[in-house]
Amino acid sequence: AVMGVRKIWHMNADIVEAQGLLQHVQQLLGRDSDPQVAANCLTLLLQVHGVKRLAGNKALMYSLINKIKELSDWAQCQVLELVAHYSPASDAEVYDLLNALEDRLGVNNSAVVLATIKVFLYLTLSMTATHQQVLERAKEQLKSLISREDPAAVYAVLCHARLLVARAPMIFEGDYMAFYCRSHDSWYVKQLKMEILTLLASSSNVYDIVGELTEYTRDISPDTARQAVKAVGRIALSVADVNGIVERLLMFLESGYDHIVAETLVQLKDLLRRYPDLGEVFSMGDIRPSGVADPEARAALVWILGHFGQHIDSE
């Protein structure tokens, strides 16, 4: 019946308003004991009123929180989105909400876990110490989720993790190995993990991360191998101790694989723009523009030779 009201609303919203059906649905949401009926009512009201208006109804929101365990995973995500838009009156109310929803962090559905993390982060934005604790707790949940075997779900979790790592890299930098690629990971999962490793690189872990990325340059996929070289180049631009990483990039020039050499040249060009003094220690071997097929890499090599040719040792 509720979904029928939804269909009528899409066809003629005025009739639904005139007959008072929306008010009836809202009353049904608060008192009906069937979780599926409650979920359907919530779906309809979210479409009609929007999440911000419903979030202002404190009694309704707490009623949904109390029955959240009985709802489907999809309905739980809707309730959590509602809570994320709610403005608690005090810090004490924030803690009440965190305690009420804490068990949602341990469910099997990754969407519910991520929605709960979002709620916790939003509710504690003005509470610095608690927000830090939430990030620490979220880190453990994310590590558990990315160890799963479903590549689509892992990719979605990694997208959320990338945002959090970019925001608070120091929280995650000690757990960088959790983002190492597995041999059976899909290519898009590997690329996203390498992006996260680039964000996590710091003076305390940079050589471990670069060493791991070097292994990925041997991947059978040329795109993955190039992404690994690109990640090493980006790390070289972001850390203070760049000399050891430059040596690793120069080693890539001797790999014998055209795609690795091409991406290395592009990254070396960017490095020389940032650190021109490095041009005095380069050794390009027998690489010549005519031997580089990739247009971007050839342009990078020409730029390097044009600016630093007098210093580069051509063995």
N, C-alpha and C positions, 0 to 999 in steps of 0.2 A: 504493500500500500504506500509506503514512504517513497519508494522508487517511482511509483506511479505519480505521486505529487511532483517529483523531480521532473518527470517527463512533461507533465502539464505546464510546469513553470517554464520550461524551455519553449513550449509552444505558445503560451499566453500567460505571462507573469501577472497580469492584472487580475485574472480570474482567481489565481492562487491567493493574491492579497485580499481580494474582495470576500472570499469565502473563509478567511481566517485560517487557512490550512497551515501556514508557517508557524503561527502561534501554537496550533495543535501539535505540530511536529516538535517544537521546542519543549513543550510539556511532556511529550512522549519520551524525549531524550533523557529527561530528568528522572522519570519514574518507571520506565519499562525495564524489566529485569533481563530481557533477552539481549545478549551482547551484540548480535547481528543487527537487531532493530536499532540499537543505540548507534552502531557504526553507520548504518544507512542514514539515520537522522543527522548525524554529525556531518556526513558527506554533503547532504542537501543544504544544511545551514551554512557550511563553509562556502559553497558555491554561491549562495544567495547573498549572505551578509559579508563574507570575507573574514579572514582570520583575525584581523585587528579588532573588529567589532565584537566578535565572540570572546576574544581574550579579555575584554573588559567585564565579562560576566563572571565574577569570582566564584559564585555558588556553583554555576555550571561547570567551570573548570575543575574545581575540587571534586565534584561528583564524578567527573570523567577520570580523574587521577585515581580515585578510590576503586574504580572498576577496571582499570587499565589492564590488569593481568588477564581478565576474561575476554578481552577484545582480540581480534585478529591482528597480525603483524602490521597490515596496512592501516588499520584503524588506530593502532598504537602510535604509528608515525604521525597520524593526523592530530592526535591528542598532544603529542610532544611538540609539534609545530605550534599548536595553540599556546602551550606553556611558554615556549620561547618568546612569544610576543606579549606575555603578561608582565606587568610592572609590579613587583612586590612592594609592599608598604614599608618593610623594614628588613634589616639583616636577619633578624630572627625568622621571618617568613621565608627568606631565601633558604636558610638551613632546613626549615621544615620541608620545603619542596625538594631539596637535594636528598634528604633522607627518604622521602616518599618514593623517589624515582631511582634510587641507587641500584636496586636490584635489576633494573632494565639494562644496566651495563653488562650484566652477565648472561643475557639471553643468547640464543644461537643465531638469531637473525641479525645480519650485519647492518641492515638499514635501521633497525630499532636502536642498536648500539650507537650508531653514528648520530641519529636524531637525539639521543639522550646526551651525548657529548656536546652537541650544539646547544642544548638547553642549559647544561651546566656552565658552559663558557659564557653564554649570554647573561645568565643570572648573576654571575660573579665578576662581571667586567669592572665594577667599581670597588671590588674587594680584592686588592692586590695579592695578599698572602693566600687567600682561598683560591683565587684564580690560578696561582702557581701550583697549588695542590691538585687542582682539577686537571691541569696540563700533565702533571706527573701521572695521575690516574689514567688519563686518556691515552698516554703513551703505552701503558701496559696493555690496554684493550686493543689498540691499533696493532701492536706487535703480534698479538694473538690472531687477529683477523687476517693479517697479510701472510700468515703461515698456512692458510687454507689452500685448497687445491683448485677451487673454482676461479679461473682467470678473470672472468668478468667482475665478480664480486671483489677480488683482490685489487683490480684496477680502480674500482670505485673507492675503495678504502685508501689506496695510495694517493688518489687525487685529494682526499681530505687531509691525509698525512702531509702531503707537500705544502699545503696552505699553513698547517700548524708548524712545520719545520721552518718555513720561511719567516714565520712570526716569532718563533722562540727556538732558534737552533741550539742554544746551549742546553735546553731540556733534553734534546734528542741526541746530541753529539756523542755521548758515551755509549749509545746503542746503535751505532752506525752499521754494525754487522747484521742487524735485523733486516737491513735493506739490501744486502748482497743478493745478486741474481742467482737463481737456481737453474740448473741445466735445462729443466723442462718448462721453465717460465715462457709464456708467450712473448713475442717480440715487443709488443706494446707495453707489457708489464716490465720488461727489462729496461726499456728506454725511460720509463717513469722512475724506476728505481735508481737509474744512473743520474737523473736530474736531482733526485733527493740526496744522493751521495755527494753531488756537487755542492749542494746547500749546506751539508753537514761538515764539510772539510774545514778543519781548523789546525792550528799548530800541533795539537796533541794527537791527531789521528791522520794527518794528511798523507803520510807515506804509506800507511796501511791501506787507505782508500785508493791511492794512486796505484799501488801494487795490485789491488783487486781489479781495478779498471783495466790495467795492462793485460790481465788474463782475458778480459772480454774482447780485446782486439783480435784474438784468435778465433772468435766466433765464426761459424760457417756462414752467417748472414752478413753480407757487406754493410748493410744499414746499421746493424747492431755494432759491428766493429768500428764504423765511422763515429757512431754516437759515443763510444767509449773514448776514442781519441779526442773528440770534442769536449767531453767531460773533463779529461785531463787538462786540456788547454784552458778551460774556464776556471778550474781550480788554481792553475798557475797564475791567473789574473787576480785571484781573490786572497791568496795567502802571502805572507811576508817572505818566507824562505822559498824562493822560486828556482834557485839554481839546480837543485836535485831533480825538479820536475822538468826543467828544460832538457836536462840530460836524457830523461826518459823519452821526451818528444823527439829528440835527435836520433834516439835509438830506433824509433818507429820509421824513420826515413830509410833504414836498412832492412826493413821487413821483407821487401820484395813484392809486396801486394800494392797494386796501383791505388786502390781505394783508401788504404791506410796512409800511403805517402801523400795522396791528394789532400786528405783532411788534415794531416800534420802540417803541411805547408800553409793552409789557411789559418791554423791556430798559431803557428810561428809568426805569421805576419801580424796578428793581433798582439802577440806578446812583444814584438819589437816596437810596435807603436807605443806601448806602455813603458817598456824598458829598453830604450835604444842602445844602452851600453852592452847589452847581450850580443849585439851584432859583431862584437870584436872576438867572440869565442866560438862562433858557429863553424861547423864543418859540414858542407852540403854534399860532399862526395862528388859523384859524377852526374848529378841531377841537372838536366837542362830543360828549358821551357819546351823545346820541341819534343821532349820525351814525356811530357805531362799532358794527358788527354782531357782531364777535367778542366773546363774553362775557368772556374773560380780559383782552382788550385794553380793553374798556369799564370793567372793574373797576380796571385799572391807571390809566386816565385819571381816573376818579373819585378814586382815592387821591392822584394827583398834584395834582389841583385842590384836594382837601380839605386837603392839607398845605402846598402852595406856591402856592395861587391868588393870594395877595396879592402875590407877586413875579413871577408869570409874565405876560409881555407878550402879551396877546391882540390881535393886530393886526387 
